[in-house]
């Protein structure tokens, strides 16, 4: 889908045709749309196609008068709303192509970054001021990272409360899914900060003081998002390790009690096995032989049980 925004009367408004000072937003574009943008802007074809590759890494590049900055931006998984097992967030490459008087954004999926950008920057910056326009867009992506990381923190706290009441496989698997989302975030943010740092020092960008301030604001948001995501990832990793240790400890306790019960039940079984032999045995002619044998078995089991109890109180068993 292709949407054209033209700077008209101090605001960005949708247009049907290309014009100077416009923003072209491509989301899952068709071949026809790509060809029309290529005819209008004369940018290199790979500038438009590279961001559509889900595995494309963040980078800064240029060719002639066209400059491209590819960053990873966050988005919500559509399946996450209906399926509690799906990773709630992931990142996709977003290409920002800067041409004289025109800004082109290319993405393989619909992300809330451009929507948030439109909602808050309508009367701030025209596309003809291409550097500041792109850096403000990046700033909104960094803010969105922080918002999603905060939501991840709240999800994690809710699942931890469930685990404090009862440790279940479902809750632990949900934590694992959230940990995977944080891994995607931290990996993407590290690469994004490197790409932004390269753009900040690139000689190909002739930035004014306001442009550089906008870029530094975006870099601060990305750096803060990276540090926050790293902290939450480390905390979540420690939480998962803690609950794994608790599960192992609970299993050890269960095995300990089962072992004690097995030993207690083995005493009467042993006595019954001995007295089941077809040989001469003590008390076999006594009128109360059964009561005597069962009493001895009970006494032995009680003694062993008392020993286990004392060792348990002394924390030696």
URJO-V469418 format. One record per pair of residues at least 6 apart in sequence whose C-alpha atoms are under 8 Angstrom apart, sorted by the first residue. I is the first residue (numbers start at 0). J is the second residue. Records with the same first field share a line. If there is no record, write none. Layout:
I=J / J
//
This chain:
0=25 / 26 / 27 / 28 / 29 / 32
1=23 / 24 / 25 / 26 / 28 / 32
2=13 / 14 / 23 / 24 / 25
3=13 / 14 / 15 / 16 / 17 / 21 / 22 / 23 / 24
4=11 / 12 / 13 / 14 / 21 / 22 / 23 / 24
5=11 / 12 / 13 / 14 / 18 / 19 / 20 / 21 / 22
6=12 / 20 / 21 / 125 / 126
9=121 / 122 / 125
10=121 / 122 / 123 / 125
11=117 / 121 / 122 / 125
17=39
19=100 / 101 / 127
20=100 / 101 / 125 / 126 / 127
21=100 / 101 / 102 / 125 / 126 / 127
22=101 / 102 / 103 / 104 / 126
23=101 / 102 / 103 / 104
24=103 / 104 / 105
25=103 / 104 / 105 / 106
26=105 / 106 / 107 / 108 / 109
27=51 / 105 / 106 / 107 / 108 / 109
28=107
33=47
37=43 / 44
40=98
42=65 / 98
43=62 / 65
46=67 / 94 / 96
47=94 / 105
49=55 / 94
50=69 / 92 / 93 / 94 / 105 / 106 / 107
51=92 / 105 / 106 / 107
52=92 / 107
53=91 / 92 / 107
54=92
55=92
56=69 / 70 / 71 / 92 / 190
57=68 / 69 / 70 / 71 / 92 / 187 / 190 / 191 / 194
58=68 / 69 / 70 / 190 / 191 / 194
59=66 / 67 / 68 / 69 / 194 / 195 / 197 / 198
60=66 / 67 / 68
61=67 / 203
64=98 / 99
65=96 / 97 / 98 / 99
66=96 / 97 / 98
67=94 / 95 / 96 / 97
68=94 / 95 / 96 / 194
69=92 / 93 / 94 / 95 / 194
70=92 / 93 / 94 / 190 / 191 / 194
71=90 / 91 / 92 / 93 / 187 / 188 / 191
72=90 / 91 / 92 / 93 / 110 / 112 / 140 / 141 / 144
73=88 / 89 / 90 / 91 / 110 / 112 / 140 / 143 / 144 / 147 / 184
74=88 / 89 / 90 / 91 / 110 / 111
75=87 / 88 / 89 / 110
76=85 / 86 / 87 / 88 / 89
78=85
79=85 / 86 / 87
80=87
83=173
84=172 / 173 / 176
85=176
86=176 / 177 / 179 / 180
87=176 / 177 / 180
88=147 / 180
89=180 / 183 / 184
90=183 / 184 / 187
91=106 / 107 / 108
92=106 / 107
93=104 / 105 / 106 / 107
94=103 / 104 / 105 / 106
95=102 / 103 / 104 / 105 / 133
96=102 / 103 / 104
97=103 / 129 / 130 / 133
98=129
99=127 / 129
100=126 / 127 / 128 / 129
101=126 / 127 / 129
102=126 / 127 / 129 / 132 / 133
112=136 / 139 / 140 / 143
113=136
115=139
116=135 / 136 / 139
124=131 / 132
125=132
126=132
130=206 / 210
131=209 / 210 / 213 / 214
134=210 / 213 / 214 / 217
135=213 / 214 / 217
137=217
138=213 / 214 / 216 / 217 / 218 / 220 / 221
139=217
141=217 / 220 / 221 / 224
142=220 / 221 / 224
144=184 / 221 / 224
145=223 / 224 / 227
148=181 / 224 / 227 / 228
151=177
152=231
155=174 / 177 / 235
158=170 / 173 / 174
161=170
162=170 / 171
166=246
171=239
174=235 / 239
175=239
178=232 / 235 / 236
181=228 / 229 / 231 / 232
182=232
184=225 / 228
185=225 / 228 / 229
188=221 / 222 / 224 / 225
189=225
191=221
192=218 / 221 / 222
195=214 / 218
196=218
198=204
199=211 / 214
255=316
259=304 / 307
263=300 / 303 / 304
264=300
266=296 / 299 / 300
267=293 / 296 / 297 / 300
270=292 / 296
274=280
282=288 / 291
307=316
310=316
//
